[in-house]
Amino acid sequence: MDSRQSDKKPIMVTVDLEDWFQVENLRPLFPQETWDFCELRVERNVYMLLELFDACHVEATFFVLGWVAERCRGLVREIARSGHEIASHGYSHRLCGELEGVALGEDILASRELLQDITGEAPAGYRAPNFSITKELTDILGELGFAYDSSYNSFGLNSRYGRAEGLRQTAGGHLTAGSGILELPVSNLELMGRTVPWAGGGYFRFWPTVVFEHGVARILRKEGRYIFYCHPWEVDPAQPRCAHGIDRVSRFRHYLNLDRTMERLGHFFHRFQGSRFISCSRYLGVGRYERTCGDIPERSAAAQ
Ligand SMILES: [Zn+2]
């Protein structure tokens, strides 16, 4: 029952495209002024992911950081040419609550214009650094013309994650924010009345493969879809190691099982090979897929 029932359901594989020195765990060591002096390893890592996605027929969504896009324009073009969705991860990887309204809007707009300039298409989606969703964020995204946001993580115990306010259900079964944009939360596991983080990242590297995949099958059975996330630096065990200057938990979280991520991803894609690995835009019927979607009448009615 396990695999058969879940097999045709959509799985959205999302990649937060940033480099190893831009993650929150290492922020005390690498403030933005230092980024230009760090070794850029993101290109090689993304090409490895692209190869794996191609081999496993995965159409993914890349939430691209503007700072990286500016320096790796060819890479962003290559991702788009490979058939994946290009979405925005903002420009400077600051948590939403740290930027005041205007600065937050400018950060998002800068990345949006950059990505549009590179690919010729405005990104339909956005994901906040560390899932730091705020109501102000969803309002700004609505004003800027984004179709969806994927910044909500329902796991309540990570203090960096934002809280969702005012989200409600659409007729098509999606969530929407007050500003009218759709919200696509990453997936977690509900177990004995608790929310267990199960969407990817360090949690994907922590659990034994079989256990993690069992949880994904359970989410697919219950919710009919699964939204996963990972980062290019998670497939790079040779990245520079920082032994000092960060706390133990952050170090554990960042470096855990990096040498096994590629193998685990391959296993995961193989295990769910009968599912549909599709981009967030295609799943939601927004952006370039807007006119083909009958599921969200209030949005498609406005399209022309
Ligand atoms: Zn990020």
Residues whose N, C-alpha, C, O or C-beta is under 5 A from the ligand:
A	BS01	ZN	D16 E18 P129 N130
